[in-house]
């Protein structure tokens, strides 16, 4: 169990543990870094390529819808498969599927009819969406298993390992945004995808050769009722996650990039800002154990922190929407400054949530609980992506920010009901 003291400084990496647990944690983290780097680059490649082709904000959002929607099912199935067949096998499947998605997307021809072109990209993006969430569910489930192999301060180490993993992963995604813009300028759409597929093949080879099976002891669920029968804590946290990540993507996917470009920013400038925002967000995530008070039981201080930080986050897009409605002389700079503050508070929220799901998750079927939770995460991203295009086309960036406020209100309400102790029995699952 964790001690009650605050961490004195941001953890530079995982806490000391057994050599096997630490080694496997490092392998999984490195593999997910490689995956996330190419995934971030892919988003910029698709967004900038189709924006230059003259597609509307709603169509740009539509290109990412299947990518996000596919993640809902992929997370649920991925968690079950990881429990049944082992984390290593699911990492291999996720990485291989991403390579396939890159190759399918590279076969696109901009000269095709618009309907065929959009359909081809949506399908290829759907393949990549499956890959992303299979890989993420397997990787985050591996943290629970590798942490169990280590010795020492259990809950304290788990929070630090989760914070470092999620923070470093998002910093890598930020580098991916920048890399996508550079690759597009230097090599063009098709060659950039081939280069990324080759790099990911090297990561896949490393996983195959170096990572053990990492299979949980429990058997996978045998029925949908068992699979969806999650604890009250997991259900409520999943609901909060829908609101949290929907609130980010409702402005992040289409609204902000298009708004900044419309205000005189170039594509490299927009890509650099998104990279800076995501890298900074990742660094704050990794530092979250230093700013969130810890409790001996792992929940009694962390749950109130989730409530307080979600309320603080709610106020930022609301204030930004009000400020931009006054038509200031440099709305782009006001938006960027406000979103930087949003990123800091959002990062702490996300890190606390990522810890809480593993704290609530059953140790033997953690992969299934994590898969259920990240299916909710994908649902939030899907809703946010759809609204990003619709709201921007309807009411500009102010409408996107108000949509973000509404989703954060739903997140805050869900956190009010989070239990501060472990449930003894599963509660009725959401959606049953």
Secondary structure as UniProt FT lines:
FT   HELIX           19..52
FT   TURN            53..54
FT   HELIX           57..63
FT   HELIX           65..85
FT   HELIX           87..106
FT   TURN            110..111
FT   HELIX           114..149
FT   HELIX           154..210
FT   HELIX           224..228
FT   HELIX           232..252
FT   TURN            253..254
FT   HELIX           255..262
FT   TURN            263..264
FT   HELIX           267..287
FT   HELIX           288..290
FT   TURN            296..297
FT   TURN            300..301
FT   HELIX           302..324
FT   TURN            325..326
FT   TURN            329..330
FT   HELIX           331..360
FT   TURN            364..365
FT   HELIX           366..416
FT   TURN            430..431
//
